[in-house]
Structure formats: C-alpha cells, structure tokens
Amino acid sequence: MDSKKFEANLHLVIPQLVHIIVERYGYSEIDATRALYESKLYETLEQEDTKLWQLSPLTLFNMFDEEKKTGKITYPEG
C-alpha cells in the first residue's frame, strides 16, 4: 500500500480509538491521545507491515486496554 493510503487509513482509525478510550477510561481527549501515542500498541500500529491498522477500533481498544492493565499485548492471529 502506498504511504499516503496507509496514513489516510491510520488517520481514520486513530480518532475512533481515542473516542473509545475517552468513553471507557474517562480521560480527556488530550489525555486519551497522549496515552495512545505513548503506548506500545501505537508504536506497532504505525508500522504498515503489522497490518494492525486494518483492525476495528474496538479490537484495537481491547489491545490498548490489555496493555494498560498487564503491560502486554495479545496480537490477533493473522
């Protein structure tokens, strides 16, 4: 996938994921965005070859939540 399409897809997923974090954790949008950007999940998500950007925002939230609670991420089989 060319980098512009990848970035466009990533930019569609991130706001939805931040919204779920705000709802579930009660964070402000700024704090939710910061928590996401500082996560290992985001580090992996921004790598196109991992294909995580293809997952639903809810699935990504569940991975984020697991990382916050356990320090680990379980990646879906693919």
Long-range contacts (C-beta under 8 A, 24 or more apart in sequence): 1-48, 3-48, 6-48, 6-53, 9-53, 9-54, 10-45, 10-46, 10-53, 13-45, 13-53, 13-57, 13-60, 16-57, 17-57, 17-60, 17-61, 17-64, 19-57, 20-57, 20-58, 20-61, 21-61, 21-64, 24-61, 24-65, 35-68, 36-64, 39-64, 39-67, 39-68, 40-67, 40-73, 41-67, 41-73, 44-73, 44-75, 51-78
